């Protein structure tokens, strides 16, 4: 076992469910198996967007975020279903229970993926044997396929799990980098998005190997500290631990104010809520985080205090979005008595860098059309210090979510 469990190293798994939403629907209704299936918002409308698709649909070129009309053109027999998030959360919780039977060192990172540290699991067999048992249990008990990456750190485990799908088990050691990892196009590297990929290609970095060997000072000039971090990852360096408590680490950002005088005036209350949301947005932007839970505090003239919160299905960060949620909470819970103090708090936070944008299923075209406008507004705001178009009603800055949602984390924290 010594070759599998080095004294100074770690053995990390990344478990990634394959085509999760579609696979859950197939497990729920076996008649769907083997058929091209897409999960999409607004399936009755041409402007619906594909959230995910089965591998049978992918063979026709159907891809995530593809407009539904285009997907149907590529695959005329495509079966389209609306998302059932409650069903997916239930399946996710059962999957993580199976992982927890192996080791307590399990870190969920989204509804369909998580890391495991099996360094101290030598008594259960070799890492490939453990991975095979996990994969078999998930398939036999939940009827769901998964791929597992085995590596000495989280980054390499993540890359490994993507190398063979569905139902793959891939080992990626540091000595494998030159022939397994480095030949891949730079955009296939975890942590390199479209914009970062464009910047790297301007430096003539086409592959992960190019990034691994590029002068680090050039990278830092273009990408800041992230340039050095990406290069370390490309060279197989990643010392982040598998942290089961990371799911509990989301803190909060909030602010409150005592009104100049007790009031029941709608316009004054809305004005105060707007100012509070602007402050919360500024602090969130400074910390580069997004929120999924908004809490409103109301203190009345007799000092009676109530707090009410709303859990959101998507991450938000813009003041307009914060304000809309806070105002709805106020309208629902205000007892019409004079208000003395108001507070707005954003919690269930996630770092922006670790959150991937998932196009809003119901506002895709609107978002795409306005994207350049939003960028121009952000540039002007940065230049002049305040948003010159603050009164414009803008949709969510992209409702954002981790790949395949983080809704399940709320339930996971309670278990």
N, C-alpha and C positions, 0 to 999 in steps of 0.2 A: 504493500500500500504506500510505501514511502515515496515512490515516484509520483503518486497522485496528490499526496499531502505533504508538501515541503515544510520544513520546520519554521522557516522565516516568511513563507508566502501565504497567500490565501487562495481559496477555491470559491469562485463566485458563479452563481447561475443567474441568467436572465430568462425568465419564463414569459413568453409572448404568445397570447392566444391568437389563433389564425382566423382572420376574417370574422371577428368575434360576433358582431351583431347578426350577421347572416348565419353564422354557425349556430347561434342560440335559437334562431327561428327554425332552422332545420332540425335541431334536437327536439324542439317543441312540436313541430309538424314534420315527421319523417317523409311525407309525400313530396317535400320540397328538395330532398337530397338528390344530388346529381343534376339539378336544374339551374339555369342562370337566374340568380336572385340578386336584387339590389334593394338596399334599405335607403329610403329617400324621403325628404320632406315634400309635402304637397304633391304626392304622386298623381293626383288628378289634374295637375296643371303642367303645362309645358315648362314652366320656369322652375320646377322642382329640381333639387340638387341631390346627387348621389352621396350618401354618407359613407357607405361601404358596400362591397359586393362580394358574391361568392367567387371562388376560383373558376367555376364554369363560366361566369359572366366576364371575368377578367381575360379569359382566352379570346374574347371578341373585342377587347380593347376598352372595356368599361372600367372607369377609374373613379376614385374618390374625388368629390367636388365637381365632377362632370355634370353639365346640365342634363336633365332627364331626357329631353327630346333627342339629344345627341346620343345618349346611351341606347335609347330605343332604336335609333337609326342603325347603330352598330350591331345591335342584338334585338331583332324584331320579336323574339320569343321571351324577352326579359320579363321576369315576374317582379313586380315592384310592391314593396310593403312599407308602411309607416314605421318609424322607430317605436319600440316598446321598452322604455328605459327601466321600468320597474322589473321587467323580466330579465334585462341585462344585469341589473344590480344584484338580483337574487343569484344568478349564475356566477357572477364575479365573487360574491361572498363564499359560495361553496368551493370555488376554485382555490381561494386563499386559505380556506380551512385545510385543504389537502396539502398545500405547501407548508402550513404551520405544523402538520404532523411530522414533518421531516426535521425542522429546526425552528426555534423561536426567532431566529435572525432573518425575518422576512420584511422587506420594505416595499409596500405597494406604491406604485408611481402613477398608475391610472387604472381605469376600470378593467383593463385587459392585460396588464403587464406588471411585473414586479421582480425585485432582486432577492436572492437568497445567498447567505454565507454558509457554506457547508464544510468549512475548514475543519470543524470538530466532529464530523460525521463519519469518520473512518470505520466505525463499528457497523455502519449500514452498507458498506461496500465501496467500490470505486465510484468516483463522480459519474462516469457514464452509466453505471448500473443504477445509481440513485435517480439520474435523469430519466432513464428508461421506465423506472417504476412510477415516477411522477407523471410522465406522459401517458402511460398505460392507465393509471388510476383516473386521470382527468377524462380520458377518452371513454373508459368503460363505465364510470359512474355518472358522468355528466354528458356523455356523447359529444364532447367538444375536442377539436384538435388544437395542439399547441406546438410551438417550436421552442427549443431550449438552447441557449448559448452557455458554454462552459469556458471560463477564463480566469486569469489571476486577478482581474479587477473589473469594476462595473462597466467601464467604457468598452473593453474588449468583449465582455459577455454580451453587451447590447449589440455590438456589431456582429457577433457570432450568431445570435438568434435570428438575425435577418438574412443569413447566408443560405438557409435551406428551409423553404416553406412549401407546402404545409408539412407538419409532423416531422420536422427535422431536429437533429441533435448535432451541434457543431462545436468542436473544441478549437479554441484559438489561443495559442500560447505566444509569448513574445518572439520565440524563434520562428514562428509562422508568419510574422508580419510581412516579410519581403515577398512571399508568394501568395498569401491569402488576402492581406489587407491593402498593402501599398499599391497594387495595380488598379484599384477601384477608382472611378471618377470622383473628384473632390466633393461633388454634390451628394454622394452616397454616404459620406461620413456623418455620423450622428453629431449634431451640434452645428452643422454648416447648413444654413438656410439659403434661400434663393439670393438674397441681397449679399450675404457673406460670400457665397459662391462667385457672384459677379466680381466682387472686389478681389478675391483671390485669383481669378482668371486674368484680371488686369495685370497681376504680378507674374503671369505666365505659369501659374500653378494649376495644372490640369488634373493631377492625380493626388492621392493621399501621400504617395512617396515624395512628390514634389513639395508638399507642405512639410513633411517630416525633415527634409533636407534644406529648406529655404532659410536664408539668413534671418534670425529671429528679430533683429532690429527693424527690418523692412516690414515684418508682420506687425510689430507693435506700433509702427507709424500709421498703419492703415486700420488696424483693429484694436489698438490699445492692448491692455493686459490680456484680453481674450485671444489675441494672436499667439501669445506665448502658451496660453492654456491649450489651445487647439493643437499647436505643434507638439506639446508634451503628449497629448492624447494620441496623435498620429504615430508617435514613437512608443506607444503602448504604456505610457505612464499615467496612472490615475490612483491616488491614495484615498479617495472617498470611501468611508466605511458603509456597509449595509446597516442602516439605522432604522430599526422598527419604530422608534419614537418620532421619526421625521413627520409622520402623518399628524402628530399632535402639535407640531411646532409652529403652526400658523398663528401669528399674534394678531393684534388689532391696531387700527389707527382711527382715532376719534377725536372729536372736539365738541365743546358745549359752550353756551353763553347764557348769561342771565339777562333777560330783556330789561330795557330801561324802565318799563312799567308793565304790570300785569295787563294782558290784552286778550281780546277775542277777535281782533281784526284779521281777516283772512290775508289781506295784502301784506300786512306787517309780518305775519307768521311765515308766509311764503318767502318774503325777502330774507328773513333770518335763516330759514332752511337753505336758501340758495347760497348765502354767505358761508354757512357751515360746510356745505358740500364742496364749495370752491376750495376751502382750506384742506378738507380731506383729500381732494383730488391732487392738490399741490404736494402734500406730504407723500401720497402714494407714488406720484411721479418721481419725487426725489429718491424714494426707496426702490423704485422700479418694480412695483408689485401691482397685482390685480386683486379684486375682491369678489367673493361669491356670496357674501352675507352682509346685509345692511340692518343695523339696529337703530331704532329711534327712541330717545328718552324724552318724556314730557313731565315736567314738574309744574304742578298747579299752584294757585295763590295760597292754598292751605298747606303747602309743602308735600302733599301727596304726590308720589312719583311712580310712574309706570314706564316700563321698557318693553318694546315689542320689536321683533326682528323678522326678517324674511330671507329664507334661503333661496338663492337664484339657481337657475339651471345652467347659466353661463357666467363666465367671468366678465366683469366690467371695470372701467377705470375713469371714465369721463364724468365730470361734474353733472352734466345734463342727465346722465343715466342714474347717478346717485340721487339726484334731486327727485326724479320721477318716482323712485322706490320710496324715498323718505316721505314724499308728499302723500303717496297712496297709504302708507302706514298711518300718517297723521289723520287723514280723512276717515280711515276705518276705526281709529281708536280714540280720537278726541271726544271727550264727554261734554263739550260746549262750555266748560268752565274756563275762567281766565287763566292764561298760561304765564308762568313766571320764568321758566327755563326750558331750553331745547338743546338736545344733543344728538349728533349723528356719528355713528361708529361703523367702520368697515372692518369686517373680520373674515376668517377663512381665507387668508391671503396666500397668494402664490407668486413666486418670482416671475417677472415677465420673461426672463431669458429661458425659463423652463416651461413656458406655456406656448404651445403652437396654435396659430390662428386657424380655427375651423370656420369656414364661411357659413354665415347664418343661413340656415336652410330656407328661410322664408323671405329673405331680403337680399339674395345673392346679386341680382342685377342692380339693385339700388346701390348696394355697397360698391360693386365694381365700377359703376358709373361715377360715383362720388369720390373714389379713392384719391384721385389727383387733387381734387378740391381740398380734402382733409389734409393732404400733405402740404399744400400751399398754405393753409391756415396755420398748421403747426410751424412752418418756416417763418411766417409773419409774426406769430406769437413769440417765437424764440428771438426774433430781431427786435420787436418793439416792447416786449415784456408783458403783454396781455393780449388776450384773444380779441381782435377787432370785430369779430363776428359772433360774439358770445350770445347774442339774442337769436341767432339762427337756430331753428330746431333741427338737430342732427341726430340720426339714428345712432345706436350704440357703436362705439369705436370697435367695431367688430366685436360682437359677442365673441369672447374668446374662451377656449377650453383646451385642456390638455388633449393629446391625441386620444380619442375615444372617451372623453369626459372624465371628470373627477368626482362626479356626483356620489359615487359609492363611498368616498372617504368619510362623508358625514356619518354614514351608518357604521363604517369600520371603526371610527373613533369610539363609538358607544359600546362596541362588543368587548 
